[in-house]
Amino acid sequence: MANHKSALKRIRQSQKRRLQNRYQAKTTRTFVKKLRSTHDKTEAQELLKTVSSMLDKLAKKNVIHRNKAANNKSKLAKYVNSLS
């Protein structure tokens, strides 16, 4: 166990951040699945905006790597454009 006040605070902070990161990452994955299962182009375009924003935020906070976010956005945009 930690011996210093600052170490105890760091443990509390990192635990809180970990929970927030897990929540946001899980929410984003759910939205990605929702987008992939959509077959309506207008609805998919709206969802793409939301999902792109979420991925950018995760990448900005280093929850996911920026290249992973870029790859996901690219694949999703390709999917949305392929819808008729």
C-alpha positions, 0 to 999 in steps of 0.5 A, spaced: 500 500 500 502 507 498 505 510 504 504 518 502 498 522 501 500 524 494 501 516 492 494 515 495 491 521 491 494 519 485 491 512 486 484 515 487 485 519 481 487 514 476 481 509 478 476 515 477 480 516 470 480 509 468 472 508 469 471 514 465 475 512 460 472 505 460 465 508 460 467 512 454 470 507 450 464 502 451 459 507 449 463 509 443 464 501 441 456 501 442 455 507 437 460 503 432 456 497 432 449 501 431 452 505 425 454 498 422 448 495 423 444 501 420 442 500 413 438 507 412 443 512 409 441 519 412 441 515 419 448 513 418 450 519 416 448 523 422 451 517 426 457 518 423 458 525 425 457 523 432 461 517 432 467 520 429 467 526 434 467 520 439 473 517 436 477 523 436 475 525 443 478 518 445 484 519 441 485 526 444 485 523 451 490 517 449 484 512 450 485 509 443 491 510 439 490 516 434 491 511 428 486 506 430 481 512 431 483 514 423 482 507 421 475 506 424 473 513 421 475 511 414 472 504 414 465 507 417 465 513 412 467 507 407 461 503 409 456 509 409 458 511 402 457 504 400 449 505 402 444 506 397 
